[in-house]
């Protein structure tokens, strides 16, 4: 992955690391002809994307390219096909097979990731070693209040649903400590 730093703020802290919750805007272009295939500003009513770094929620090349970034930093990154969509491409995203991708990324926030033992214990208010929808909902409300950004009310429900879709592997309506611990089932 080639990384070009376009803007680096004077105060660069905290730097992003695996497991952190990031908030970023990014545009994706095909290296072959420069055509734009993705723009986060035109998706989701223009809200920046939230995702956990280094756990496969974005393509591997973006997970690599966004390590050690600080809030306010802008990067232009070039990602080879092997760290993007490879030989199969991604028809829905209009990405042909073996495409090299270029992303322009602006990072807004780096939060302590939701995957630490401390975070699990903090969310698990009743101490039963599993996270209910109510516990995670409360945690999201606290996190949103802390960062002070205005969000559409539906953002909370969408994120909550997404968390359960991606983490409640046995479908029992709870996220166990094992399901929550990203480092035990890391796709990378």
Residue pairs with C-beta under 8 A, 6 or more apart in sequence:
1 61
1 64
1 65
1 77
1 78
1 79
1 80
1 83
2 77
2 78
3 65
3 75
3 76
3 77
4 75
4 76
4 77
5 73
5 74
5 75
6 74
6 75
6 76
6 104
7 72
7 73
7 74
8 70
8 73
9 70
9 71
9 72
9 73
11 70
11 72
12 70
12 73
13 70
14 20
14 70
14 71
14 110
15 68
15 69
15 70
15 110
16 22
16 53
16 66
16 67
16 68
16 69
16 70
16 107
16 110
17 53
17 54
17 67
17 68
18 53
18 54
18 55
18 67
18 113
19 52
19 53
19 54
19 55
19 113
19 115
19 116
19 182
19 183
20 52
20 53
20 110
20 111
20 112
20 113
21 50
21 51
21 52
21 53
21 109
21 110
21 111
21 112
21 113
21 114
21 143
22 50
22 51
22 52
22 53
22 66
22 69
22 107
22 109
22 110
22 111
23 48
23 49
23 50
23 107
23 108
23 109
23 111
23 147
24 40
24 48
24 49
24 51
24 66
24 105
24 106
24 107
24 108
25 40
25 41
25 48
25 49
25 105
25 106
25 108
26 38
26 40
26 49
26 62
26 103
26 104
26 105
26 106
27 36
27 38
27 39
27 40
27 41
27 103
27 104
28 36
28 37
28 38
28 39
28 101
28 102
28 103
29 35
29 36
29 37
29 101
29 102
29 103
29 104
30 37
30 95
30 96
30 99
30 100
30 101
30 102
31 78
31 99
31 100
31 101
31 102
32 96
32 99
32 100
37 93
37 94
37 95
38 93
40 48
40 49
45 152
47 151
47 152
47 155
48 108
50 159
51 57
51 58
52 113
52 114
52 115
52 182
53 63
53 66
53 67
53 113
54 63
54 67
54 186
54 188
55 63
55 115
55 182
55 186
55 187
55 188
56 63
56 186
56 187
56 188
57 166
58 66
59 79
59 83
59 84
59 85
59 101
60 83
60 84
60 188
61 77
61 79
61 80
61 83
61 84
61 101
62 77
62 79
62 103
62 105
63 188
64 83
65 75
65 77
65 79
65 103
65 105
66 75
66 105
66 107
69 75
69 105
69 107
69 110
70 107
70 110
71 107
71 108
71 109
71 110
72 107
72 108
73 106
73 107
74 104
74 105
74 106
74 107
75 103
75 104
75 105
75 107
76 102
76 103
76 104
76 105
77 102
77 103
77 105
78 100
78 101
78 102
79 100
79 101
79 102
79 103
80 100
81 87
81 97
81 98
81 99
81 100
84 95
84 99
84 100
84 101
85 93
85 95
85 97
85 99
85 101
86 97
86 98
87 97
87 98
88 97
89 95
89 96
89 97
89 98
89 99
95 101
109 147
111 143
111 147
112 119
113 119
114 123
114 139
115 180
115 181
115 182
115 183
120 131
120 177
120 180
120 181
121 127
122 139
123 131
123 135
123 136
123 138
123 139
124 130
124 131
124 135
125 135
125 138
126 135
129 176
129 177
130 174
130 175
130 176
130 177
131 174
131 175
131 176
131 180
132 173
132 174
133 160
133 164
133 173
136 160
136 163
136 164
136 175
137 156
137 160
140 156
140 159
140 160
141 156
144 151
144 156
163 175
164 173
164 175
167 175
167 179
167 180
168 174
168 175
168 179
169 179
170 176
170 179
178 184
